């Protein structure tokens, strides 16, 4: 189970992305935070699913994700993913891991 402090930080980050002009469909926390295998050095693996990334993922977009993560919570390791990629891609290992093991985070407080 993902801690409430991690969920709060991730929601802050997703809201900040929206304020920067990147529409966020949802985020998916995966990796050690979901597995319950965290320690003081654990990062927060976060897949950002957005229609903004459907056409292409530009280097400047990736840089913006990382810069914003550094300001909000330096533990966040963002991964960009288009909505179509999320729905259809079966070749990307990180997308598969996030789909199978991840915890979905929306901008609402009651995630499913």
Order of alpha helices (4+ residues) and beta strands (2+ residues): alpha-beta-alpha-beta-alpha-beta-alpha-alpha-beta
